[in-house]
Amino acid sequence: MWVTAASSLDVDHMVPLAEAWDSGASTWTAARREAYANDQGTPTSLIAVSGSSNRSKSDKDPAAWLPVEGYRCEYGGAWVATKLRWQLPADPAERDALTRLAEACPDTTVSCEQVPQ
């Protein structure tokens, strides 16, 4: 799918704000939550997506939502990198889904620079 009109795009948090909150951001300072919400320190934290894709994903984690087949490996790697970057844990269902993705994507490399606590 190609999008040619910028107005058709949304900026999406790789790990949605609600998911981050449920994973521990609820205990962060307001300044750290703001830094997470506006993270431009890595190209995968905030991504441009179609509005329909953003609504489909909503605040779901990989246990409840995955992108189309051709983007799953990149998505899984970016999800894990974002969680590691912000030191956010994964719940058991999320971990299981990410493990399945990793097994299906043996060539995917995850790297990140952690944000200091």
C-alpha positions in Angstrom: 0.0 0.0 0.0 1.4 3.4 -1.0 0.2 6.6 0.7 0.7 9.7 -1.4 -1.1 12.3 0.8 0.5 13.3 4.1 -3.0 13.9 5.5 -3.6 10.2 5.3 -0.7 9.4 7.7 -0.6 9.2 11.5 2.4 9.3 13.7 2.3 6.0 15.7 4.1 5.1 18.8 5.8 1.7 18.1 4.8 0.7 21.7 1.6 2.6 22.3 1.3 5.0 25.2 -1.3 2.8 27.0 0.9 -0.3 26.6 3.9 1.6 28.0 1.8 2.8 30.9 0.7 -0.8 31.6 4.3 -2.0 31.3 5.6 0.5 33.9 5.5 4.0 32.6 2.8 4.7 35.2 5.5 4.9 37.8 7.7 7.3 35.7 8.0 11.0 36.3 6.0 13.3 34.1 9.2 14.4 32.4 10.1 10.8 31.5 6.6 10.1 30.2 6.9 13.2 28.0 10.3 12.1 26.8 8.8 8.7 25.8 5.8 10.2 24.1 8.1 12.5 22.0 11.1 10.1 21.5 12.9 11.1 18.4 16.2 9.6 19.5 15.7 6.5 17.3 13.9 6.0 14.0 11.7 3.2 15.3 10.0 4.8 18.4 7.7 7.0 16.3 6.7 5.9 12.8 4.4 7.2 10.1 1.6 4.8 9.3 -1.7 4.9 7.5 -4.6 6.1 9.7 -6.4 2.8 9.2 -3.3 0.8 10.3 -3.0 3.0 13.4 -6.6 2.5 14.3 -6.3 -1.2 13.7 -3.3 -1.5 16.0 -4.7 0.9 18.6 -3.0 0.1 21.9 -2.5 -3.6 21.3 0.7 -5.5 21.8 2.1 -8.2 19.5 0.0 -10.8 21.3 -3.2 -9.1 20.1 -2.1 -7.4 16.8 0.5 -7.9 14.1 1.0 -6.0 10.9 0.8 -7.6 7.4 3.1 -10.5 6.9 5.9 -8.6 5.0 6.5 -6.2 7.9 6.3 -8.6 10.9 10.0 -9.1 11.4 10.8 -5.4 11.3 7.9 -4.7 13.6 9.0 -7.3 16.1 12.5 -6.0 16.2 11.4 -2.4 16.5 8.9 -3.4 19.3 11.7 -5.2 21.3 14.1 -2.4 20.7 11.6 0.2 22.0 10.9 -1.9 25.1 14.6 -2.4 25.8 15.3 1.3 25.1 12.9 2.3 27.8 13.4 -0.7 30.1 9.8 -1.7 29.8 9.0 -5.4 30.6 6.8 -7.7 28.5 3.9 -9.6 30.0 3.8 -13.4 29.4 1.4 -13.3 26.4 3.5 -10.5 24.8 6.7 -12.5 25.4 5.2 -15.6 23.8 4.2 -13.6 20.7 7.6 -12.0 20.5 9.3 -15.4 20.8 7.2 -16.8 18.0 8.2 -13.7 15.9 11.8 -14.1 16.7 11.7 -17.8 15.7 10.1 -16.8 12.4 12.7 -14.0 11.8 16.1 -15.4 12.5 17.9 -12.7 10.5 16.3 -9.8 12.5 18.8 -7.9 14.7 17.7 -5.8 17.6 19.9 -2.9 18.8 19.1 0.1 20.9 20.6 2.7 23.1 18.9 2.7 26.5 17.4 5.9 27.8 18.9 6.6 31.3 16.5 6.1 34.1 
